[in-house]
Amino acid sequence: MAAIVVMGVSGCGKSTIGSRLAHALGAHFVEGDALHPQANVEKMSNAIPLQDSDRWPWLAEVGQAMAQAEMCFASCSALKKSYRKAIMDAAGRPVLFIYLAGSEALLAQRLCQRKGHFMPPSLLASQLATLEVPDSDENALICDAGQTPEMILAEILAQLTTGERRHG
């Protein structure tokens, strides 16, 4: 039974990597953005950063969705350690977090090129300010989001297969 969240700030590639990993391993995929309540989407669409009070119900939804499948990948920003704990609590099982780390310049470039998403590039700074990079005491992998999706997938699949965890 595996529960894995691909995490990071907007533009790092969470949905792309999470969905490709789920497909490669025949697992269920949960798109975290699809679980945001309309009020959150409206705030972000209007360049208003979410507060913790906005996030708690959403994080519970992500965790509960992950509890429904034996093997599940999800995309979710999971920016703070407390958010990651909330997801694990709602999932009712251990969760591996894969943090896609990227430079502010790379992330901003991707956000400016992205079409049809409610998250505007102007909220990147607030997400980076909120981000708590997973500590070595957390069940997490850190991957360079600047690599190609194929390179990221290969790195993650190799680590999942060998059971070795590279933190940082």
N, C-alpha and C positions, 0 to 999 in steps of 0.2 A: 504494500500500500504506500503510494508516494503522493505527497502534496508539495508542489513546487510553485513559488511565486517569482516571476521575473519582475524585478523592481527597479525604480530609478525615477528621475525627473522626466517631465514631458520631453519627447523627442529623442530619448535614448535608444528606442527600438524595442520596448517591452512587448508590444502586440505582435510585431513581426517575429521576434525570437520565440516568444511563448507559443504562438500558434504553430510555428515550424517545428518546435520541439515536441509539442503534443502530437502533431501529425507523424513525425518520425518514429515516435514510440507508441502510436496507437492509443493515445490518452485523450481524455476530455480536456477541452480548453474553455476557460472562463475569461471573457473580455471584461476586465474590471470597469472600464469606462462605461460600458452598457448598463452597469448596475447603479450608477449615480442617480439619485433622485433628480427630478426636473429642476428643483430649486438650486441644486449644486451646479447643474449644467448652465442655468441662467446666470448665476453669479460669475462662473468662469467665462462664459460668453461675453459678459460685460466687464471683463478684466478685473473682477473682484476676487481676491484670493480667498480660498476656503479657510475657515477656522476649524479648530479641533471639534467643536460642537457640530459642524457640518460633516465632518469626516467619520465620527464614531458609528453612526448607523450604516454608512456605506461600507466601512471596513467589516462590520458584522455580516453584511450581505455577501461580501467577497468570501469570507471564511465559511459561511453557511453553504454557499454554492460549492466550495471545495469539498465540503463534507459529503456531498452527494455522489461523488465518483471515487472508485477505488484508486485510480491513478489520474491525477488532475494537475494541469498547469493553469496558472492564472497570470494575467498582467495586472499589476497594481503598483502605484507609486510607492506605497509603504515607506514613506519618508522618514519616520521616526521609529525608534526601537519600541516605544509604547504602541505604535500602530501595528508593528509586526506581531507583538504579543497579542493584541486584540484579534488579529486574523487567526493566529494559532488557537486561541481560546475558542473562537467561533467555529473553527474547523474541527476542534476536538481531537487533534493529533499533531504530531510534530510537522513542521513545514520547513523545507529548505528554501532559502531566499537566494536568488541569483541577481546580484546588483550589477547593472550595466552602467559603468562609470564613463563619463565623457567630459571633455572640457566645455566651459561655458560657450566658447566660440563655436565649437562643433554643434552643440545642442541648439544654439540660437540660429545657426545656418539651417539646420533641419526644420526647425519650427517655421522659419520664414518660407521654406519651400513647400511645406505641408498644406494641402488644400482640404477643405471640408471638415475640419475638426473644430470643436468648440473651444479648445484651449488656445488662447492667443499667445504669441511670443512674449508679450509684455509681462506675463506671469512667471516667466522663467526665473527671474531674480528672487521672487518670493519662495519658489520651490527650492532653489539652491540654499536660501537662508534657513529653510525648515529642515533640510536634509541632515540626517544623522547617519553617516556611513556605518554599515554593520561592523560591530566590534568582533574581535577574534573569539569572544565567548558566545557568539551567535552562530547558528547553523547557516552559514552563508558562503557563497562563492562570489568573487569579484572578477568581472570580465571587462575588458576594454571595449567600450561601445564604438570606438573609432575603427575597429576592424570591420571587414565585410561580414554580412550575416552568415555566410558559409564558414568563415573562420571562427566566429563566435559559436556557432552550432557545433562544429568539430571539437572545439575546446571544452564546451559543456558536456557533450556526449562522452568524450574521453574521461572527464572527471567523474561523471555519473557511473560509467562502466567500471572504472578502477576503484571507485570509492575514495580516491584521494581528493582532498579539499585544498584548493589553493585560495588562501584568503589574502587578496591584494595581489 
